[in-house]
Amino acid sequence: MSDALDYLLKVRPEAMGHYFRFLREAGRHLDPKTRALISVITKVHAQTEAGFRQYLRRALAAGAQPIEVLDALLMAFPALGLTRIVWAVDVLLAMDLPEFRIDALLGEIGW
């Protein structure tokens, strides 16, 4: 969590508690992988690098395959546009995650 959210939780726990309860309740009918993928897209839309990195890792931990992350980005093209998708892929490549390397992905999709 960011230092700013941690700060707000300490100085305004009642207000922030409502916010976090809202987030949990809003996604309760979605599985963790789907929630994480949606969060990835919202972080890309806002271009918040720390949030993107955090939710990308959550999506992978929840079982999202790298190709699913890329598909989610491409499916969100109408809302994100090419510039934000390229931004996200640049961040993703800088993270140097083995599962996103070209040879790993091509093997995963059978090319």
Secondary structure in CASP SS format (residue, H / E / C, confidence):
PFRMAT SS
TARGET T0000
AUTHOR 0000-0000-0000
METHOD secondary structure of the structure
MODEL  1
M C 1.00
S C 1.00
D H 1.00
A H 1.00
L H 1.00
D H 1.00
Y H 1.00
L H 1.00
L H 1.00
K H 1.00
V H 1.00
R C 1.00
P H 1.00
E H 1.00
A H 1.00
M H 1.00
G H 1.00
H H 1.00
Y H 1.00
F H 1.00
R H 1.00
F H 1.00
L H 1.00
R H 1.00
E H 1.00
A H 1.00
G C 1.00
R C 1.00
H C 1.00
L C 1.00
D C 1.00
P H 1.00
K H 1.00
T H 1.00
R H 1.00
A H 1.00
L H 1.00
I H 1.00
S H 1.00
V H 1.00
I H 1.00
T H 1.00
K H 1.00
V H 1.00
H H 1.00
A H 1.00
Q C 1.00
T C 1.00
E H 1.00
A H 1.00
G H 1.00
F H 1.00
R H 1.00
Q H 1.00
Y H 1.00
L H 1.00
R H 1.00
R H 1.00
A H 1.00
L H 1.00
A H 1.00
A C 1.00
G C 1.00
A C 1.00
Q C 1.00
P H 1.00
I H 1.00
E H 1.00
V H 1.00
L H 1.00
D H 1.00
A H 1.00
L H 1.00
L H 1.00
M H 1.00
A C 1.00
F H 1.00
P H 1.00
A H 1.00
L H 1.00
G H 1.00
L H 1.00
T H 1.00
R H 1.00
I H 1.00
V H 1.00
W H 1.00
A H 1.00
V H 1.00
D H 1.00
V H 1.00
L H 1.00
L H 1.00
A H 1.00
M H 1.00
D C 1.00
L C 1.00
P H 1.00
E H 1.00
F H 1.00
R C 1.00
I H 1.00
D H 1.00
A H 1.00
L H 1.00
L H 1.00
G H 1.00
E H 1.00
I C 1.00
G C 1.00
W C 1.00
END
